[in-house]
Amino acid sequence: MDIIKVITKRGLELRGAIYDSGLKDTVLIMLTGICSNVFQNDLLDATGNLLSKNGVTVIIGHAHDSFSCFAYTDHSIGKQKHAGVFNDDFNMVYEDVESYVMYAKELGYKKIILAGHSLGSNKIIHYLGNTSDNYIDYFIVSCPVDIMHWWKVMPNINECFNLAKKWVDEGKGNNILPELFGGFSPMTANSVLGFYNAENLKNCPVLSKKGETKSLYNIKPKGTFLIGSKDSVTGKNPKLFMEQLNNWTKHPEQNQVIEVQDASHIFYGKHDIYANTILDCIKNHFYA
């Protein structure tokens, strides 16, 4: 695994990771979830290692929210900035995903698979549903989030949201809240409100009924919807959650829904099963 530098159109340098198979045929780009990166999420590392040993290069797409605090180089001003989940700009999701896609194209890969885990899946749905390009040959949406439902079930969300509104009104939007957002992440007041108002990520409104489904309908390539049977983020019936997402696509019959038994949202203890499921999807689609 090597760290890569991917520069967005706005000049911001994102640091991702690549598991190079040594071949230029197929690459899988995996967008990470909130506060998730290759150094602390074994699911990503397991996927990268297994696929690269089987001829598929894996690029882990770290956007702003992959590190609680991380230094990025802003090439437009020639200086470093501290960014991360604590200070994210959710309006830039499309550009961040596009940057990794273009990076893979520039490396010369023939087949590009776009995948996401957790909030990373919402990101790729937004990209796939709004791009006019035809660069993606296959997609894998795993463990996506109905954001407005998520806001109801995560701990201390209301406290963080109310304090964030108060601080923004007082001109303290860049200050980091004293409590971990959702119980797991530092975040500035501006970022909390930005997350709440991120209409571009409210594209899986199965439970909350608050959001849009046009992005799912506009997805052009075939793909897979993957979920664990114990994914607590998707309500009482995770498979039904994913089937509804697929039903909102234009051609649901061309896609597949896979449920992994006894797997949680982060596939704890089942990272190898997750990686093998991803590999099987790729083999069955391209090489069966």
Secondary structure, 3 states (H helix, E strand, C coil): CEEEEEECCCCEEEEEEEECCCCCCEEEEEECCCCCCCCCCHHHHHHHHHHHHCCEEEEEECCHHHCCCEEEEECCCCEEEEEECCECCHHHHHHHHHHHHHHHHHHCCCEEEEEEECHHHHHHHHHHHHCCCCCCCEEEEECCCCHHHHHHHCCCHHHHHHHHHHHHHCCCCCCECCCCECCCECCEHHHHHHHHCCHHHCCCCCCCCCCCCHHHHHCCCCEEEEEECCCHHHCCCHHHHHHHHHHCCCCHHHCEEEEECCCCCCCCCCHHHHHHHHHHHHHHHHHC
